[in-house]
Each structure stands twice: as C-alpha cells, then as structure tokens.
Amino acid sequence: MAKQPKQLEVAFLGGVGEIGKNMTAIKFGDDIVIVDCGSTFPSVDDTPGIDLIIPDFAYIKANLDKVKGILITHGHEDHIGGIPYLLSECGNIPIYGSSLAVALIRHKLTEKKMDMPKMHVVKNGDVKKMGVFSVEFVSVTHSILGAFALAISYPGGTLFHTGDYKIDYTPVDGESIDLTRIAAIGNKGVTLMLGESTNVEKRGTTISEKEVGVTLERIIESHTDKRIIIATFASNVNRVQQIIRICEKVGRKVAFDGRSMVKISEIARELGMLEYMDNTVIDIEDIKDFEPQKLCIISTGSQGEPMSALTRMANGEDKSVVIGDQDVVAISSQPIPGNEKAVYNLINNLYRRGATVLYGSLEQLQVTGHACQD
Ligand SMILES: [Zn+2]
C-alpha cells in the first residue's frame, strides 16, 4: 500500500469556542510547533474551588519527541499562563517570543523557582527554522506590546496565525501592525489562516488606544482638587505610559499599587518600553507624604479580582490607600464576560466609601484590543 503523503495537522488544545487557555499544536510529519500555552481563570459559578484552568497536555506528552518549540504570540495570561505547568510535565521546551513576553515568562518561572528553558527573543521580521517549519514573526497591535502574528511555512504551504490583534493606525508606542508584510504574505499565498475572533460579531472599526489617553487626560485635568486612582491591566504598558505622561505634564506623582502593576512596570521600564523621570514614581507607602491632589495611583483590580489592590481599597483593607470623598476612581477596562458581578460589587463598594467612580458605560475609558469587523 502506498504511504500516505505527509499533510499538515492542527490540534487545538484550547482557545477555540472559549475565551482563554489558548494553545495550538501544528504538526507536519515528525515535527510539531506549539503556538501559545495559556491559562484561564475559573469562575465562582462554573468552577468553584478551582485555582487555575490549563489546557490538557496529553497530545503534547504523547508526541513530545516531535516538539521543536513554543511560539508565543504575546504575553497575556491566556497565552502564557500554562507554560510553567507544561514545562513541569514535559521538561524544558525552547520558547520564542518578544522581549516583553519572554521577560514575563522568565518572571513567572523565577517565582515558581523553576529551571529556565532556552528562551529566544524575536522581533518583527525574524525568521526561525524549526524542524521542517520556517516561522516568521510579524508585528501586530494589541492591548500589550510585543505582539506577533506568525507565518508558519511548511513543505507545500504557509499557515498564517494572527495571534490576538487589532488594527491601530495611531498606536501609542512601540511597533505598529506590519500590514505591508502581511499583505505580501497574503499575495504569496496562504494555505490556512487561523484568525483571532473575539470581536468578530462587532461591527465597525476598533478605536485606537490613543482615544483612552484623551479621556484620561480630561478626567485628570478636570479633577485638580482630587486624588486620582486609575485601575487597569498591568500588562497594558501603553495605557500606563499614557497616564504617566499626563501626570508628568500636570505635576502629579504616580504610585503603583498591586503586585503585578509594580512588577510589570519595572520589567517594561528595564526593557525601555515604559519611560518616566526618576522623581515621577513614588512608592505606594510614601503617598502619605504628598497632598491627595498631587497624586495618581495606578492599580490592578479593574476586573474586581478578589485579591487585587482596588478590591482591597474598596473593602477598606489596603495598607496604604484609604478611599474617601477626596478620590476619583477611574476603572479603565471593560468587565471580561463572567466578571460583571465582581466589577459592579466593586463599583458599589467604592461609591459607599464616598469616591466618585468613573467606569465603562460613562466614559471612553477602555478600547478593545481585538479587531472588529472592518
Ligand atoms: Zn491578548
């Protein structure tokens, strides 16, 4: 009997038909590359008592000798959160990602006191040979810096994986989406495109991240007599950068609250992705030395996460920040589906303490990181 010709096989281990734990394995003959290895957060309603949800690695374990590496599209938890668990079950697999994604993974593994696998920092246009595959990394815009689409060539074709993306014509900083290169890859011919589809049902065009900066500037400038607290995702370095620039302009000190906000901002500054003067940022414990109207606190907890800085503040449990009527709290994110209850509880608790609360439906405080239909 004739031997079956080799063909491309794609195994979705997570992220299809769900938000979270993105992981895809791409196989041709005896070679496999993995795209992302994310986690997802459990919900009190569906998965009570569960700490974290990760993909099922059985397929990878069964084919481990074929795996050439893990390609990281970007450093969001739903794309890198499963890596420590994959490495502890399968041993060290080489990882390829942007400088920010690699730094975030390194931090994660250090915290868990794990060995470091070989990590390769890649940039726009880099091409890596991995077994039979040749992988090109193409910059895209998203709600985190250092995001890539992947053009994965194999004998007989090219698979194009968009990663998470939006088309932002006026990005705040960093690399723009490389539409010229994407068009060229398209013209050459793509056998299969895997497209991120979070906002596929939303009509119109995704708003630029810069728009949020305009709203935040108006909020900060119109509350000169109040302390400002802005909650957002720590990984949205561009948004943190916009807030810091406004604060430097109006002469407010900035303090970070929340473990991931402190850590990611530190990593981003070291990588040259976040810029501010040395005397702009103060330690959260030193805010008592400054007048409230001279302060802006950037905190985690925009999703109402139980252990986060903003939830602690709203519950009167934060060591450094006591919320009162001198505060304007801006929640610069939209509740991720499933988090609505926690977010509205948080907003209610902040109101009860006397704060002015600004959030999604009242202001343009959030833009999506995902492309709409246009
Ligand atoms: Zn993402």
Boltz pocket constraint, residues with backbone or C-beta under 6 A from the ligand:
constraints:
  - pocket:
      binder: B
      contacts: [[A, 74], [A, 76], [A, 142], [A, 164], [A, 369]]
      max_distance: 6.0
